[in-house]
């Protein structure tokens, strides 16, 4: 990055009110928690249940032909 870019970034950091910065960060975290789906084990199991409760679940659990 250029010197000018570093100077502008440093100025922006100094001018950003710490309380406003903190509140803005919390707002972004809350948005991400509502919007982004994480691949946690619990989320994967819930997603699997959702998929299996659909049309495919009936085919999978149907007894095989004799």
Order of alpha helices (4+ residues) and beta strands (2+ residues): alpha-alpha-alpha-alpha
